[in-house]
Amino acid sequence: MKKIVFLSLLCITTFYGQNEKNKYFKLYKGGKNYPSPIIYIKAEEDKYSVKKLDSGDLIFNFKNKIFRYSLKKHVCKPISQAEYDKIEFTNFNELLKIEHDEFLKRSKEVEIEKGFKPLAPVKHHILDIYIVVSTRGNSRNLYQVNWESSNF
């Protein structure tokens, strides 16, 4: 219950503009900006934990899949039932495949245009990920996050 109240208050009192950096990714320094595919994940209450850092950032842990909400650079906002009903959710098992497919698609473009194939990124920066957290009643909050790490 404390977790739900905390998340609700955080989203209601803090709203920041969407980070332009998360909307695009590059495969190499000085390369073209590619639009990041937008992914939505539903946070089921019994399947994750949240840790609040001193900076106000939140760490979402979904069975060793770590996502970070940064208070200074990410979006956090309440969403209506109508908005929620329109969202197409992705499950965790699909994340790596979606990221890999996007990388292959864009690396082929680079290879054709520039004549070399870029290396696969070490960090997960290709996808623009949002976690939807249910709070009391039917209210829900949307958190833009960075995918920090995972053990699939």
Secondary structure, 3 states (H helix, E strand, C coil): CHHHHHHHHHHHHCCCCCCHHHHEECCCCCCCCEECCEEEEEECHHHCEEEECCCCCEEEECCCEEEEECCCCCCEEEECHHHHHHCCECCHHHHHHHHHHHHHHHHHHHHHHHCCCCCCCCCEEEEEEEEEEECCCCCEEEEEEEEEEECC
